Amino acid sequence: MELVLAIVSATLSFLVAMAIPLFAQRWRTLAIVVGVGAMFFGWMTLELPVAGSIPSGIGAFVGGLMLFGFAAGVIARFVTLLGRRPANGEEAQ
């Protein structure tokens, strides 16, 4: 039962972290999400060795899954924003 719980929590941590940047609709929003994500994962990296802290409770493996999912989501959103055709009012002349 603990194995199933560990697999479910690892999968959810990956998918939720991937979904966060996918909600960005514009470049500015993506930049804000990436900035907040960088601060969060930087804090997580610095606080991981401190016993009793929140990142210590999350653990290195699940934190790494979250980071990898977040990076995958950022790359996916970057590619979709890069390949998006401009709307009628956004055309450069």
N, C-alpha and C positions, 0 to 999 in steps of 0.2 A: 504494500500500500504506500509506503514512503517513496518507493521508486516511481510510482505513478504520479504522486504529488510533485516530486522533483522534476519529472519530465514536463508536466503541465505548467509548472511555474517557470521553468526555463523557456518553454515555447511562448508563453504569454509575455514574458519579459522581452523576448526578441521581437515579437509581433507588435506590441504596444510601442516600443521604442522606434520601430520602423514606421509605424502609422503617424507618429507625431509630425515629422517633416512633410509627409504626404498631404497634410491639410493646408499647406501654404499654397496660396493662389497667385502671388506676385513675387517679384524678385525681392522687394523690401521685406516682405513677410518671411521669406526663406532666409534672408540675412539675419533677421532678428532671431528666428528659431535656431539657426546655426550658432549664433553668439551665445544664446542662453544654454544650448546644449554643450558648447565648449566650456562654459563656466561650470556647469553641473558635472561634467566628466573630469574636469580639472580638480574640482573640489573632491570628487569621489576618489581620484588617484591620490591626493594628498592625505585624505582622512582614512584610507583603507587600513594602514597599519595600526591606527589608534584603536585600542580595545574598547568595546562598548559603544562605538560610534555607529551611526546608521550605515555608512558604507561597509563597515566591518561586518555588520549583520547581513548585508546583501551578499557579500563575498566576491572574490575575484572572478570566479567563473561566470556567475550571473551578471556581474558588472561588465565583463567582457562581451557577453552575449548582447547586453543592452547597447554597448558601444558599437558593436558590429551591426546590429539592427538599425541604429540611428544613422550610421554612415551609409548603409545601403539605402535607406529612405531618402537621405540627402542627395545621394547620387541619382536615384530614380527621379526625384523632383527636379533636380538640376537639368537632367536630360529632357524632361517633358517641357520645362520652361524654355529651354534653349530651342527646342524644335517647334514651339508653338507659333502659329501664324498670327500676325497682328490683327487686331479687330479693326472695324471700319474707321474708328476715330484715332487709332494709334499708328497709322501708316506714315512712314517718313517720306518727305518729298524733297 
